[in-house]
Amino acid sequence: MKKLTFAVLITIPLLFSHLTRADEGMWMVNLLKQLDYGELTEKGLKLDAQDIYSINQSSLKDAIVIFGGGCTGEMITDQGLLLTNMHCGYGRIQSHSTVENDYLKNGFWAQSMDDELPNPGLSVRFLKRIEDVTDQVLNSVDPGMSETERQQRIRQISNKVEEEAEEGTHFSATVRPFYEGNQYYMMVYETYKDVRLVASPPTSIGDFGSLTDNWMWPRHKADFAIFRVYMSPEGKPADYSPNNVPYQPKHHLPVSVKGVEEGDFAMIMGYPGNTDRFMTSYGIRELQEVEHPNRIKIRGKKLEIMNKIMNRSPEHRIMYASKYKGTSNYWKYSIGQMEGFKRIDLLSKRKKLEKNFIQWINGRPEREEKYGNTLDMIQQAYEQRREYEHAGQYLRETMLYGPELVGFARSARKLEQLLDRSFLKRLFKGKDLRKEVKRLREQGRQYFRDYHRTTDLEIAQALWKMLQADIDQRFYPEALKKYLGKHQDDVSAVAVDVFANSIFTDPSRFEGFLDDPGLEQLRNDPAYVLSESAYDKYYQLRDRSSEYDNQLQKGQRLFVKGVMEMQPEKTFYPDANFTMRLTYGEVGGYQARDAVKYKYYTTLEGVMEKEDPDNYEFIIPDKLKKLYSKKDYGIYGDNGQMPVCFITDNDITGGNSGSPVMNGEGELIGLAFDSNWEGMTGDIEYEEGMQKTVCTDIRYLLFILDKYGEVDWLIEEMDLVN
C-alpha cells in the first residue's frame, strides 16, 4: 500500500520528521495546513487546508456535527437536512414507534416539513474553532507536584480558559488533553436543540443483517437516517417551537452519484471516540484477562434472555429492539478484539516495544533519571487496581446497567434530595418539587411503555447469580448483603422480593407514589435502596482504582513522551478523544485470510442471496424485491447493478458512526457505519492491509429514498453531482 509523506504536525518540543501510513492516523483538522499536500494531491485530494478547516470562511468542518452524545452527522442541504446512521438515531425512531405505527418495521418517510417529528433532548453540536492552550494549561504546573495536585491544577486552569471563551456568548468550550496530557487544545461549539426526524428506512433495510453481520464484511445495509436541524426565526439556536425555521449551515456537502472505483481517494471527517495506541503490554493483559471475558460472559447471558422475549411477538420485539442493540454492540466487539489480539500476537509486539524503550533509556543517564521508573509505575498500577477493576465492572454490568429496574430507581435520587429538605425549605422550593415529580412522571410513562417486568426479573436473577459467584463478598453492595442474609444467600429470592415490593416495577404503584411522594416510602423501597447501595459501592471501587490511576496516568504520559523522543523519525498523531479528526486513504478490498479475498463493494444481488424469511435479521421487504426484479435503479445503478456498500482503509473507531465519506472534491460518496472483523484490534493497534471502514454507498441511500421511500422531495433539496 502506498505511503504518504507528512510534515511535522505538532508543536510540542519533540522531534519527529517524516513518514506514516496514508491510511493510519486520525489527524487534527486545525493542523492540516502543515501537511505536505504534494502527495495528497497525487492521491486525489483537490482541496486545500482552508477548504477543510477554517474559522474565517466556509469549510468542511462547518458541515460536520456531533449527533446526540456519541455519533457524527453531516449537513447535506442548505435547509438543515442532516444525515447520520440509522443506528445513531435508533432510539429516537423507536420512541416514535407503536404497534400501529411501527417505524422500525415500516420505515418513516415525512412527506413534507410539517410531518417531521420533534425529538426532545436531542441536539447537535457544530465546531466553531480549535485553540492550542498548552502553554496556558501547563505553564502553571510544577514538576514537583503530585499527580493529584497536577490534575487539580490543570482542571482549575482549564475551567478558567473555558469560562473566558464562553463569556458573553452562547457557545460552549471544553479543554481536552492530547498525547496523554503532553498537550492541550480547546474546542468551542455551538449547540442546536431542535432536531426533527425526517426519514429512516425499515430495519429490514437499514439494519439488514443486524447482529449477525455486525462488525463484518461483506455488508448489505443502508444504515442511514435523516433529520433536520431547526433554529429560531432570528437565526439562533433554540428549543423546539413550531415557529422555528430550518437551519442554514455555513457549509453543506454536495452529494455525488459518480460512484467509486478501487483505488479512489477517500476522506472521512468525524468524531472518533477513543483509541489507546500507546497501551502497554500490561494494559493489553488486563483487557485479555479481565475486561473482555467479563463483558462477553455477562452480556452474553443478558442477550440470551432478551432474545427469548423478542421472538415472542412484534410488540415485544419493539420493546427490546434498542436495548438489545445497545447491549450486543460491544459484546461482539470484545469477542472480535480478543480474537484479533491472538491473531496478531499483540502482546508480544508491545513487549518488544517496551524492551526497546528500556534499552533506549539505559543509553544515557539523563534518560534513566527522567524515564527510568516509567514502565514499573505502569505495571504496578495495573496489578494493584486489578481486583477493583474486576469487581467494579461486575457491579456495572450486573447491576448499574443490568436489569433496567436498578437504573430507573436511581432516577428518583433528586426527588429524595428535595423531599429531604426541611418543611420550611420545601414550602419555598415547592416549584422544584413539582417540576421533579412532573419529570419523573413523564420518564415513568416512557419507561413502562417498553418495560417487561418478568424479563427484567429473569435478567436480574441471572446476572446477580454471576455477581455472587464471581466476586468476593467484600465488594457486594451493603444492601445486597442485607437482603442475602434475609433470604439465606438465595440471590434469586432476593430478586423476587425486590421486584415484588418496589414501586419501580409497577406503573400504578409508581403513579400512586408520585401523587403523594413520601420520603420514608422512597427510602424504604427495596429497589431504590439496592440501587443507591450499588452505586455507592461502585463509586467506592472506582475511587480505590483511581488511587492507582493517577500513577498509571503519570506513567503513560512519560511513556508517550519517551517513545516519541525515542522514534524521532516517526510522525505521531494523538489518540482519538471524541474531537473532530480527519482520516484518509483509498477504496479497496483485502485479503482476510488464506484463500479468502474480499472485493471492495457489494450489490443488491448480495442482499437477495442472504434472504432468510425465518430470520428477522435477513427478511427482505416485498417492495425492495420488486425493485430488484425490475432492475429499477434509476440514475443510481451502475452497469445494471445496484451498489450497496463499499470499504476503504480509512482509520476510524466508535464515534465515527455517521461520518461522511468524501472524495477528493469534498463531495459525499458514502456513509461510514462500521469496521470489519479482521480489524477489531484497531483501537489499540492499526493493522495495515486489514483494518477497513465499512460504508453505505450514497447511491444506495438515494435509491432507497427515491424508489423505496418515495420522498424525492428530499433528493430535490440536495445538490447532486454527476
JOWOJO-V426080 format. One record per residue. RES is the residue in three letters. SS is DSSP state (helix for helix, strand for strand, loop for the rest). PSI is psi as a letter, one per 20 degrees, with the letter a starting at -180 (* if undefined). OMEGA is omega in whole degrees, 0 to 359 (NA if undefined). Layout:
res = {RES;RES}
ss = {SS;SS}
psi = {PSI;PSI}
omega = {OMEGA;OMEGA}
//
This chain:
res = {MET;LYS;LYS;LEU;THR;PHE;ALA;VAL;LEU;ILE;THR;ILE;PRO;LEU;LEU;PHE;SER;HIS;LEU;THR;ARG;ALA;ASP;GLU;GLY;MET;TRP;MET;VAL;ASN;LEU;LEU;LYS;GLN;LEU;ASP;TYR;GLY;GLU;LEU;THR;GLU;LYS;GLY;LEU;LYS;LEU;ASP;ALA;GLN;ASP;ILE;TYR;SER;ILE;ASN;GLN;SER;SER;LEU;LYS;ASP;ALA;ILE;VAL;ILE;PHE;GLY;GLY;GLY;CYS;THR;GLY;GLU;MET;ILE;THR;ASP;GLN;GLY;LEU;LEU;LEU;THR;ASN;MET;HIS;CYS;GLY;TYR;GLY;ARG;ILE;GLN;SER;HIS;SER;THR;VAL;GLU;ASN;ASP;TYR;LEU;LYS;ASN;GLY;PHE;TRP;ALA;GLN;SER;MET;ASP;ASP;GLU;LEU;PRO;ASN;PRO;GLY;LEU;SER;VAL;ARG;PHE;LEU;LYS;ARG;ILE;GLU;ASP;VAL;THR;ASP;GLN;VAL;LEU;ASN;SER;VAL;ASP;PRO;GLY;MET;SER;GLU;THR;GLU;ARG;GLN;GLN;ARG;ILE;ARG;GLN;ILE;SER;ASN;LYS;VAL;GLU;GLU;GLU;ALA;GLU;GLU;GLY;THR;HIS;PHE;SER;ALA;THR;VAL;ARG;PRO;PHE;TYR;GLU;GLY;ASN;GLN;TYR;TYR;MET;MET;VAL;TYR;GLU;THR;TYR;LYS;ASP;VAL;ARG;LEU;VAL;ALA;SER;PRO;PRO;THR;SER;ILE;GLY;ASP;PHE;GLY;SER;LEU;THR;ASP;ASN;TRP;MET;TRP;PRO;ARG;HIS;LYS;ALA;ASP;PHE;ALA;ILE;PHE;ARG;VAL;TYR;MET;SER;PRO;GLU;GLY;LYS;PRO;ALA;ASP;TYR;SER;PRO;ASN;ASN;VAL;PRO;TYR;GLN;PRO;LYS;HIS;HIS;LEU;PRO;VAL;SER;VAL;LYS;GLY;VAL;GLU;GLU;GLY;ASP;PHE;ALA;MET;ILE;MET;GLY;TYR;PRO;GLY;ASN;THR;ASP;ARG;PHE;MET;THR;SER;TYR;GLY;ILE;ARG;GLU;LEU;GLN;GLU;VAL;GLU;HIS;PRO;ASN;ARG;ILE;LYS;ILE;ARG;GLY;LYS;LYS;LEU;GLU;ILE;MET;ASN;LYS;ILE;MET;ASN;ARG;SER;PRO;GLU;HIS;ARG;ILE;MET;TYR;ALA;SER;LYS;TYR;LYS;GLY;THR;SER;ASN;TYR;TRP;LYS;TYR;SER;ILE;GLY;GLN;MET;GLU;GLY;PHE;LYS;ARG;ILE;ASP;LEU;LEU;SER;LYS;ARG;LYS;LYS;LEU;GLU;LYS;ASN;PHE;ILE;GLN;TRP;ILE;ASN;GLY;ARG;PRO;GLU;ARG;GLU;GLU;LYS;TYR;GLY;ASN;THR;LEU;ASP;MET;ILE;GLN;GLN;ALA;TYR;GLU;GLN;ARG;ARG;GLU;TYR;GLU;HIS;ALA;GLY;GLN;TYR;LEU;ARG;GLU;THR;MET;LEU;TYR;GLY;PRO;GLU;LEU;VAL;GLY;PHE;ALA;ARG;SER;ALA;ARG;LYS;LEU;GLU;GLN;LEU;LEU;ASP;ARG;SER;PHE;LEU;LYS;ARG;LEU;PHE;LYS;GLY;LYS;ASP;LEU;ARG;LYS;GLU;VAL;LYS;ARG;LEU;ARG;GLU;GLN;GLY;ARG;GLN;TYR;PHE;ARG;ASP;TYR;HIS;ARG;THR;THR;ASP;LEU;GLU;ILE;ALA;GLN;ALA;LEU;TRP;LYS;MET;LEU;GLN;ALA;ASP;ILE;ASP;GLN;ARG;PHE;TYR;PRO;GLU;ALA;LEU;LYS;LYS;TYR;LEU;GLY;LYS;HIS;GLN;ASP;ASP;VAL;SER;ALA;VAL;ALA;VAL;ASP;VAL;PHE;ALA;ASN;SER;ILE;PHE;THR;ASP;PRO;SER;ARG;PHE;GLU;GLY;PHE;LEU;ASP;ASP;PRO;GLY;LEU;GLU;GLN;LEU;ARG;ASN;ASP;PRO;ALA;TYR;VAL;LEU;SER;GLU;SER;ALA;TYR;ASP;LYS;TYR;TYR;GLN;LEU;ARG;ASP;ARG;SER;SER;GLU;TYR;ASP;ASN;GLN;LEU;GLN;LYS;GLY;GLN;ARG;LEU;PHE;VAL;LYS;GLY;VAL;MET;GLU;MET;GLN;PRO;GLU;LYS;THR;PHE;TYR;PRO;ASP;ALA;ASN;PHE;THR;MET;ARG;LEU;THR;TYR;GLY;GLU;VAL;GLY;GLY;TYR;GLN;ALA;ARG;ASP;ALA;VAL;LYS;TYR;LYS;TYR;TYR;THR;THR;LEU;GLU;GLY;VAL;MET;GLU;LYS;GLU;ASP;PRO;ASP;ASN;TYR;GLU;PHE;ILE;ILE;PRO;ASP;LYS;LEU;LYS;LYS;LEU;TYR;SER;LYS;LYS;ASP;TYR;GLY;ILE;TYR;GLY;ASP;ASN;GLY;GLN;MET;PRO;VAL;CYS;PHE;ILE;THR;ASP;ASN;ASP;ILE;THR;GLY;GLY;ASN;SER;GLY;SER;PRO;VAL;MET;ASN;GLY;GLU;GLY;GLU;LEU;ILE;GLY;LEU;ALA;PHE;ASP;SER;ASN;TRP;GLU;GLY;MET;THR;GLY;ASP;ILE;GLU;TYR;GLU;GLU;GLY;MET;GLN;LYS;THR;VAL;CYS;THR;ASP;ILE;ARG;TYR;LEU;LEU;PHE;ILE;LEU;ASP;LYS;TYR;GLY;GLU;VAL;ASP;TRP;LEU;ILE;GLU;GLU;MET;ASP;LEU;VAL;ASN}
ss = {loop;loop;strand;strand;strand;loop;loop;loop;loop;loop;loop;loop;loop;loop;loop;loop;loop;loop;strand;strand;strand;loop;loop;loop;loop;loop;strand;strand;helix;helix;helix;helix;helix;helix;loop;loop;helix;helix;helix;helix;helix;helix;helix;loop;loop;loop;loop;loop;helix;helix;helix;helix;loop;loop;loop;loop;loop;loop;loop;helix;helix;helix;helix;strand;strand;strand;strand;loop;loop;loop;strand;strand;strand;strand;strand;loop;loop;loop;loop;loop;strand;strand;strand;strand;loop;helix;helix;helix;helix;helix;helix;helix;helix;helix;helix;helix;loop;loop;loop;loop;loop;loop;helix;helix;helix;helix;loop;strand;strand;loop;loop;loop;helix;helix;helix;loop;strand;strand;loop;loop;loop;loop;loop;strand;strand;strand;strand;strand;strand;strand;strand;strand;loop;helix;helix;helix;helix;helix;loop;loop;loop;loop;loop;loop;loop;loop;helix;helix;helix;helix;helix;helix;helix;helix;helix;helix;helix;helix;helix;helix;helix;helix;helix;helix;helix;helix;loop;loop;loop;loop;loop;strand;strand;strand;strand;strand;strand;strand;helix;helix;helix;loop;strand;strand;strand;strand;strand;strand;strand;strand;strand;strand;loop;strand;strand;strand;strand;strand;strand;strand;loop;loop;helix;helix;helix;helix;loop;loop;loop;helix;helix;helix;helix;loop;loop;loop;loop;loop;loop;loop;loop;loop;loop;loop;strand;strand;strand;strand;strand;strand;strand;loop;loop;loop;loop;loop;loop;loop;loop;loop;loop;loop;loop;loop;strand;strand;loop;loop;loop;loop;loop;loop;loop;loop;strand;strand;loop;loop;loop;loop;loop;loop;loop;loop;strand;strand;strand;strand;strand;strand;loop;loop;loop;loop;loop;loop;loop;loop;loop;loop;helix;helix;helix;helix;helix;helix;helix;helix;helix;helix;helix;helix;helix;helix;helix;helix;helix;helix;helix;helix;helix;helix;helix;helix;helix;helix;helix;helix;helix;helix;loop;loop;loop;helix;helix;helix;helix;helix;helix;helix;helix;helix;helix;helix;helix;helix;helix;helix;helix;helix;helix;helix;helix;helix;helix;helix;helix;helix;helix;helix;helix;helix;helix;helix;loop;helix;helix;helix;helix;helix;helix;helix;helix;helix;helix;helix;helix;helix;helix;helix;helix;loop;loop;loop;helix;helix;helix;helix;helix;helix;helix;loop;loop;helix;helix;helix;helix;helix;helix;helix;helix;helix;helix;helix;helix;helix;helix;helix;helix;helix;helix;helix;helix;helix;helix;helix;helix;helix;helix;helix;loop;loop;loop;helix;helix;helix;helix;helix;helix;helix;loop;loop;helix;helix;helix;helix;helix;helix;helix;loop;loop;loop;helix;helix;helix;helix;helix;helix;loop;helix;helix;helix;helix;helix;helix;helix;helix;helix;helix;helix;helix;helix;helix;helix;helix;helix;helix;helix;helix;loop;loop;loop;helix;helix;helix;helix;helix;helix;helix;helix;helix;helix;helix;helix;helix;helix;helix;helix;helix;helix;loop;loop;helix;helix;helix;loop;loop;helix;helix;helix;helix;helix;helix;helix;helix;helix;loop;loop;loop;loop;helix;helix;helix;helix;helix;helix;helix;helix;helix;helix;loop;loop;helix;helix;helix;loop;helix;helix;helix;helix;helix;helix;helix;helix;helix;loop;loop;loop;helix;helix;helix;helix;helix;helix;loop;helix;helix;helix;helix;helix;helix;helix;helix;helix;helix;helix;helix;helix;helix;helix;helix;helix;helix;helix;helix;helix;helix;helix;helix;helix;helix;helix;helix;helix;helix;helix;helix;helix;helix;helix;helix;helix;helix;helix;helix;helix;loop;loop;loop;strand;loop;loop;loop;loop;loop;loop;loop;loop;loop;loop;strand;strand;strand;strand;strand;strand;strand;loop;loop;strand;strand;strand;strand;loop;loop;strand;strand;strand;loop;loop;strand;strand;strand;helix;helix;helix;helix;helix;helix;loop;loop;loop;loop;loop;loop;helix;helix;helix;loop;loop;loop;helix;helix;helix;helix;helix;helix;helix;helix;helix;loop;loop;loop;helix;helix;helix;loop;strand;loop;loop;strand;loop;strand;strand;strand;strand;strand;strand;loop;loop;loop;loop;loop;loop;loop;loop;loop;loop;loop;strand;strand;strand;loop;loop;loop;loop;loop;strand;strand;strand;strand;strand;strand;strand;strand;loop;helix;helix;helix;helix;helix;helix;helix;loop;loop;loop;loop;loop;loop;loop;loop;loop;strand;strand;strand;strand;strand;helix;helix;helix;helix;helix;helix;helix;helix;helix;helix;helix;loop;loop;loop;helix;helix;helix;helix;helix;helix;loop;loop;strand;strand;loop}
psi = {p;q;q;q;p;q;r;p;i;r;j;q;m;q;p;q;h;f;q;r;q;h;i;p;p;n;p;p;h;i;j;h;i;i;q;o;i;g;h;h;g;h;h;i;p;j;q;r;h;h;h;g;p;q;i;i;r;p;r;h;h;i;i;p;q;o;o;c;i;j;r;q;r;q;p;j;r;j;k;j;p;p;p;a;q;h;i;h;j;g;h;g;g;h;h;i;q;r;h;h;m;n;h;g;g;i;r;p;n;p;i;r;h;h;i;q;p;q;n;p;i;p;r;q;p;p;p;g;r;p;p;o;k;g;g;h;g;i;h;j;p;p;h;i;q;r;h;g;h;g;h;g;g;g;h;g;g;g;g;g;g;g;g;h;h;h;p;j;r;j;r;q;q;p;p;q;q;q;l;k;j;i;q;p;q;p;p;p;q;p;p;p;i;n;p;q;p;g;q;q;r;q;h;i;g;h;k;p;h;c;h;g;i;p;j;r;p;q;q;l;q;m;n;q;q;p;r;p;p;q;r;r;h;i;k;q;q;q;r;p;q;i;i;q;q;p;q;n;q;h;q;q;p;q;o;p;j;h;r;q;q;p;i;q;p;p;p;p;q;b;m;p;g;p;r;m;i;j;p;r;h;h;h;h;h;h;g;h;i;f;g;g;g;g;g;g;g;g;h;g;g;g;h;g;g;h;h;g;h;h;i;g;r;h;g;h;g;g;h;j;g;h;g;g;g;h;h;h;g;i;g;h;g;g;g;g;h;g;h;g;g;g;g;j;l;h;g;h;g;h;h;g;g;h;g;h;g;g;h;g;g;i;h;q;h;h;g;h;h;h;j;h;j;g;h;g;g;g;g;h;g;g;g;h;i;g;h;h;g;g;h;g;h;g;g;g;h;h;f;g;k;d;q;h;g;g;h;g;h;h;i;j;g;h;g;g;h;g;h;i;q;r;g;g;h;h;g;i;k;h;g;g;g;h;g;h;g;g;g;h;g;g;h;g;g;g;g;h;h;k;p;o;g;g;g;h;g;g;g;g;g;g;h;h;g;g;g;h;h;i;q;q;h;i;j;q;q;h;h;g;g;g;h;h;h;h;k;l;j;n;h;h;h;g;g;g;g;g;h;h;j;q;i;j;i;p;h;g;h;g;g;h;g;h;h;m;p;p;g;h;g;g;h;i;p;h;g;g;g;h;g;g;h;g;g;g;h;g;h;g;h;h;g;g;h;i;h;i;h;g;h;g;g;g;g;h;g;h;g;g;g;g;h;h;h;h;m;i;i;p;p;p;q;q;q;q;k;l;q;p;q;p;q;q;c;q;p;q;a;r;o;g;a;p;j;o;p;p;r;i;r;r;r;h;h;h;g;h;h;i;p;n;i;j;o;h;h;k;p;p;q;h;h;h;h;g;h;g;h;i;l;m;i;b;i;i;r;o;l;j;q;o;q;g;r;r;q;r;k;q;o;r;a;p;h;i;p;i;q;p;p;q;a;i;i;k;q;p;i;r;o;p;i;r;r;q;g;i;k;i;i;h;h;h;o;p;o;p;i;h;p;q;p;p;q;p;p;h;h;h;g;h;g;g;g;g;h;g;i;l;l;i;h;h;h;h;i;q;n;p;p;*}
omega = {183;178;178;179;180;168;179;187;183;191;177;189;174;184;169;196;189;201;165;182;183;184;180;173;176;194;178;189;181;181;184;181;179;178;171;187;181;182;176;177;176;182;177;179;180;183;171;186;181;177;183;179;175;174;183;181;177;180;182;182;181;178;187;183;163;181;182;183;186;179;177;173;180;178;184;172;178;178;171;180;187;180;174;177;173;183;174;179;187;181;179;179;179;182;178;186;172;177;180;180;184;182;175;182;189;186;176;184;177;180;176;178;180;181;183;189;179;182;181;179;179;180;172;181;176;176;178;180;175;179;174;181;183;182;180;185;189;180;181;181;179;179;181;180;169;181;178;179;179;181;178;180;178;180;179;180;179;178;179;179;179;181;180;180;183;187;177;180;172;180;171;182;176;178;183;176;176;182;177;176;175;179;183;176;175;176;179;186;170;188;176;190;177;184;188;178;183;183;172;180;172;180;177;175;184;178;179;183;174;185;182;183;183;181;185;167;8;180;186;181;176;185;181;169;181;177;173;178;180;177;178;177;179;177;181;173;182;172;182;173;177;180;180;182;180;178;178;185;176;178;171;187;169;184;185;172;180;179;182;177;178;181;178;174;178;183;180;172;180;187;177;190;187;168;181;188;170;181;180;179;181;177;179;178;177;176;184;188;184;192;183;178;179;183;181;182;187;182;177;177;179;179;178;180;180;181;179;183;181;180;185;183;176;180;179;178;178;182;189;185;183;180;181;180;181;180;188;190;184;168;180;177;181;178;182;181;176;179;181;178;181;185;183;180;185;181;179;179;181;177;178;177;181;177;177;179;179;178;178;178;184;181;181;181;182;176;181;179;185;189;189;184;189;183;176;178;182;181;181;181;179;182;185;181;190;184;178;176;180;181;180;178;179;177;181;185;185;182;185;180;179;173;182;184;185;180;180;178;180;183;180;185;179;177;178;180;178;180;184;178;179;182;183;179;179;179;182;180;181;179;179;181;180;179;181;177;178;179;180;180;179;178;179;179;179;183;184;177;182;185;177;189;183;179;180;176;179;177;180;181;182;184;180;173;177;179;181;184;194;176;182;183;181;178;178;168;183;180;178;176;181;181;178;176;179;186;174;177;177;186;176;177;176;181;179;180;182;183;183;189;180;175;186;177;184;184;180;179;181;178;179;177;182;176;180;186;179;183;183;179;180;183;179;180;186;179;179;179;181;179;180;180;179;178;178;181;179;180;175;179;178;178;179;178;183;175;180;178;178;178;179;180;179;179;180;180;180;180;180;180;181;180;179;175;182;184;184;181;185;175;182;173;181;174;177;178;180;169;186;178;174;175;183;180;182;176;178;178;181;176;186;180;184;176;178;179;182;172;192;184;173;182;179;176;178;175;182;179;182;186;175;184;181;181;186;180;187;173;182;179;180;182;179;178;178;178;178;182;179;187;183;187;180;181;188;180;182;180;177;178;175;178;182;182;172;180;176;177;176;184;181;174;179;188;174;177;183;181;177;170;188;173;184;178;183;179;183;178;182;183;181;178;183;170;182;184;183;181;186;177;192;180;182;183;175;181;183;179;182;187;184;171;181;189;167;177;183;179;177;177;180;177;179;178;187;189;183;181;180;176;182;177;177;179;178;179;183;173;180;180;178;NA}
//
